[in-house]
Amino acid sequence: MSGTILETRHIDKFFHDPVDVKVLNDINLSVSQGEFVTVTGKSGCGKSTLLYILSTMDTDYDGELFIDNVSMKNKSEPELARIRNEKIGFVFQFHYLLNEFSVLQNVMLPGLKLNRYAQDQIAHQAMEKLQLLDIGKLANKKANQLSGGEKQRVAIARALINEPCIIMGDEPTGNLDKKNSEIVFDIFRQLACERKQTVLIVTHDQDFASRTDRIIFMEDGNIIDTLSDGR
């Protein structure tokens, strides 16, 4: 692993309704290229709040965030939107696929939004991602015809379409059974090991977290410990 992809410096976060409550306290972390990292802790510890800051979807914080060595400070919303689309792939607990579209069309959407390539090339790239995840045969099915595990693999393919430098997940196995959770874990591991993509996952699943390169433990808005397996 080499090169820092994601870094925070002294990030604090307050909620202001109805009184000021500090929910993140002096968060300092860095994540390297090709690293598979999980953030874990009890409900309400601040891990999902942190993820939304790291993904640039929440900009109301103190401190500094760097993505691919570029500071996110003072970026306009259109600039941040482009960074999100280009640099970050998202996988959520709920897949957010569009039922009226085919699987292939769902995977293409972020590529069409980024508008870096022609539509036929984006379609080709989307098909490659589906085949990478062993779901190429689903390309022409509608999203509502898929199982839960298939939908989550489609969501991962969609997250990969723009070749982001980091994949972020918010409880991506939260709605899956053990078999499909294992499939999703193995996909993330393959992306990190073989494709050197950085993977950062927020999860309650301790078994999932225990097999990643590094676990970041949070409690009451603080990072209280980190555990690395030495990979």
C-alpha positions as CSV (number, residue, x, y, z in Angstrom):
1,M,0.0,0.0,0.0
2,S,1.3,3.4,-0.8
3,G,0.0,7.0,-0.9
4,T,-2.5,8.6,1.3
5,I,-6.0,8.8,-0.4
6,L,-8.0,10.2,2.5
7,E,-6.9,12.3,5.4
8,T,-8.6,14.4,8.1
9,R,-7.0,16.9,10.4
10,H,-8.7,18.0,13.6
11,I,-12.3,17.5,12.5
12,D,-14.9,18.7,15.0
13,K,-18.7,18.5,14.3
14,F,-21.6,20.1,16.2
15,F,-25.3,19.6,15.9
16,H,-27.1,22.8,16.5
17,D,-30.8,21.8,17.1
18,P,-31.9,23.1,19.5
19,V,-28.6,23.5,21.4
20,D,-25.0,22.9,20.4
21,V,-24.0,19.3,20.9
22,K,-20.5,18.2,19.9
23,V,-20.7,14.9,18.0
24,L,-17.2,14.5,16.6
25,N,-14.1,15.5,18.5
26,D,-10.7,16.1,17.0
27,I,-10.8,13.4,14.4
28,N,-7.4,12.7,12.8
29,L,-7.0,9.8,10.4
30,S,-5.4,8.8,7.2
31,V,-6.3,5.9,4.8
32,S,-3.8,4.7,2.2
33,Q,-4.3,3.5,-1.4
34,G,-5.4,-0.2,-1.4
35,E,-6.3,-0.3,2.3
36,F,-9.5,-2.0,3.5
37,V,-10.6,-0.1,6.6
38,T,-13.7,-0.4,8.8
39,V,-15.1,2.2,11.2
40,T,-17.1,0.6,14.0
41,G,-18.8,1.5,17.3
42,K,-22.1,1.6,19.0
43,S,-25.1,3.3,17.5
44,G,-24.8,7.1,18.1
45,C,-21.0,7.1,18.4
46,G,-20.6,9.3,15.3
47,K,-19.4,6.9,12.7
48,S,-22.1,7.6,10.1
49,T,-21.7,11.3,10.8
50,L,-18.0,11.0,10.1
51,L,-18.6,9.0,6.9
52,Y,-20.9,11.8,5.5
53,I,-18.1,14.3,6.2
54,L,-15.5,12.1,4.6
55,S,-17.7,11.7,1.5
56,T,-18.1,15.6,1.3
57,M,-21.9,15.3,1.6
58,D,-21.7,17.2,5.0
59,T,-19.6,20.4,4.9
60,D,-20.7,21.9,8.2
61,Y,-17.6,21.0,10.3
62,D,-14.4,22.5,11.7
63,G,-11.0,21.1,10.6
64,E,-9.8,19.9,7.2
65,L,-10.5,17.0,4.9
66,F,-8.1,15.9,2.0
67,I,-9.2,13.5,-0.8
68,D,-6.4,12.3,-3.0
69,N,-4.1,15.0,-1.4
70,V,-6.5,17.9,-2.3
71,S,-8.1,19.9,0.4
72,M,-11.9,20.1,0.4
73,K,-11.9,23.5,2.2
74,N,-13.7,26.3,0.4
75,K,-14.9,24.1,-2.5
76,S,-18.2,25.1,-4.0
77,E,-21.1,22.5,-4.1
78,P,-20.7,21.9,-7.8
79,E,-16.9,21.3,-7.3
80,L,-17.7,18.9,-4.4
81,A,-20.4,17.1,-6.5
82,R,-17.8,16.5,-9.2
83,I,-15.2,15.2,-6.7
84,R,-17.8,12.9,-5.2
85,N,-18.7,11.5,-8.7
86,E,-15.1,11.2,-9.8
87,K,-13.2,10.1,-6.7
88,I,-15.7,8.3,-4.5
89,G,-17.9,5.3,-5.1
90,F,-20.8,4.8,-2.6
91,V,-22.4,1.6,-1.3
92,F,-25.2,2.0,1.2
93,Q,-27.3,-0.4,3.3
94,F,-30.1,0.3,0.9
95,H,-29.1,-0.1,-2.7
96,Y,-31.1,2.9,-4.2
97,L,-31.4,1.3,-7.6
98,L,-34.0,2.7,-10.0
99,N,-36.6,0.0,-10.6
100,E,-37.7,1.4,-14.0
101,F,-34.1,1.1,-15.3
102,S,-32.3,-2.1,-16.3
103,V,-29.3,-3.2,-14.3
104,L,-26.9,-2.0,-17.0
105,Q,-28.6,1.4,-17.0
106,N,-28.4,1.7,-13.2
107,V,-24.6,1.0,-13.3
108,M,-24.1,3.5,-16.1
109,L,-25.8,6.5,-14.3
110,P,-22.7,7.9,-12.5
111,G,-20.7,7.6,-15.7
112,L,-23.3,9.5,-17.7
113,K,-23.3,12.2,-15.0
114,L,-19.6,12.5,-15.0
115,N,-19.7,12.8,-18.8
116,R,-16.1,11.8,-19.3
117,Y,-16.8,9.2,-22.0
118,A,-19.3,8.6,-24.8
119,Q,-22.4,6.7,-23.9
120,D,-21.5,3.5,-25.7
121,Q,-18.1,3.4,-23.9
122,I,-19.8,3.9,-20.6
123,A,-22.1,1.0,-21.4
124,H,-19.0,-1.1,-22.2
125,Q,-17.4,-0.2,-18.9
126,A,-20.6,-0.9,-17.0
127,M,-20.7,-4.3,-18.6
128,E,-17.1,-5.0,-17.6
129,K,-18.0,-4.1,-14.0
130,L,-21.0,-6.4,-13.9
131,Q,-18.8,-9.2,-15.3
132,L,-16.1,-8.5,-12.7
133,L,-18.7,-9.1,-10.0
134,D,-20.0,-12.2,-11.8
135,I,-23.4,-10.7,-12.6
136,G,-23.1,-9.9,-16.3
137,K,-26.1,-12.2,-17.0
138,L,-28.3,-9.7,-15.1
139,A,-27.5,-6.7,-17.3
140,N,-30.9,-6.5,-19.0
141,K,-33.1,-7.3,-16.0
142,K,-35.0,-4.6,-14.2
143,A,-33.8,-3.8,-10.7
144,N,-37.0,-5.0,-9.1
145,Q,-36.4,-8.5,-10.5
146,L,-33.2,-9.1,-8.4
147,S,-32.6,-10.6,-5.0
148,G,-31.2,-8.5,-2.2
149,G,-27.7,-9.9,-2.7
150,E,-27.8,-9.2,-6.4
151,K,-29.0,-5.7,-5.9
152,Q,-26.1,-5.0,-3.6
153,R,-23.6,-6.3,-6.1
154,V,-25.2,-4.1,-8.8
155,A,-24.8,-1.2,-6.3
156,I,-21.1,-2.0,-6.0
157,A,-20.7,-2.2,-9.8
158,R,-22.4,1.3,-10.0
159,A,-19.9,2.6,-7.4
160,L,-17.0,1.3,-9.5
161,I,-18.1,2.8,-12.9
162,N,-16.0,5.9,-12.6
163,E,-12.9,4.1,-11.3
164,P,-13.0,6.0,-8.0
165,C,-9.9,6.2,-5.8
166,I,-12.0,5.2,-2.7
167,I,-15.1,3.1,-2.2
168,M,-17.2,4.1,0.9
169,G,-19.9,2.0,2.4
170,D,-22.5,2.6,5.1
171,E,-23.6,-0.7,6.6
172,P,-23.4,-2.4,3.1
173,T,-24.2,-5.8,4.5
174,G,-26.8,-4.6,7.0
175,N,-29.7,-6.1,5.0
176,L,-28.0,-9.2,3.7
177,D,-27.9,-12.8,5.0
178,K,-24.6,-14.5,5.9
179,K,-24.0,-15.9,2.5
180,N,-24.5,-12.6,0.6
181,S,-22.6,-10.8,3.3
182,E,-19.6,-13.1,2.6
183,I,-19.9,-12.4,-1.1
184,V,-19.9,-8.6,-0.6
185,F,-16.9,-8.9,1.8
186,D,-15.0,-11.0,-0.7
187,I,-15.7,-8.4,-3.4
188,F,-14.3,-5.6,-1.3
189,R,-11.3,-7.6,-0.4
190,Q,-10.7,-8.3,-4.1
191,L,-11.0,-4.6,-5.0
192,A,-8.4,-3.7,-2.3
193,C,-5.9,-6.5,-2.9
194,E,-6.1,-6.9,-6.7
195,R,-7.2,-3.5,-8.0
196,K,-5.6,-1.4,-5.2
197,Q,-8.8,0.5,-4.6
198,T,-9.2,1.9,-1.1
199,V,-12.3,0.6,0.8
200,L,-13.7,2.4,3.8
201,I,-16.8,0.8,5.4
202,V,-18.9,1.8,8.4
203,T,-20.3,-1.3,10.0
204,H,-21.8,-2.8,13.2
205,D,-20.7,-6.3,12.0
206,Q,-17.8,-7.2,14.1
207,D,-17.0,-10.3,12.1
208,F,-16.9,-8.3,8.9
209,A,-14.6,-5.7,10.6
210,S,-12.3,-8.2,12.1
211,R,-11.1,-9.4,8.7
212,T,-10.2,-6.0,7.3
213,D,-6.8,-4.4,7.2
214,R,-7.6,-1.9,10.0
215,I,-10.4,-1.3,12.4
216,I,-11.1,2.2,13.7
217,F,-13.1,2.1,16.9
218,M,-15.3,5.1,17.8
219,E,-17.1,6.1,21.0
220,D,-18.9,9.3,21.9
221,G,-17.5,11.1,18.8
222,N,-13.9,10.1,19.4
223,I,-11.6,7.6,17.8
224,I,-10.6,5.6,20.8
225,D,-8.5,2.9,19.3
226,T,-7.3,1.4,16.0
227,L,-6.4,-2.3,15.3
228,S,-4.4,-3.4,12.3
229,D,-3.7,-6.9,11.1
230,G,-0.3,-6.0,9.7
231,R,-1.2,-6.5,6.1
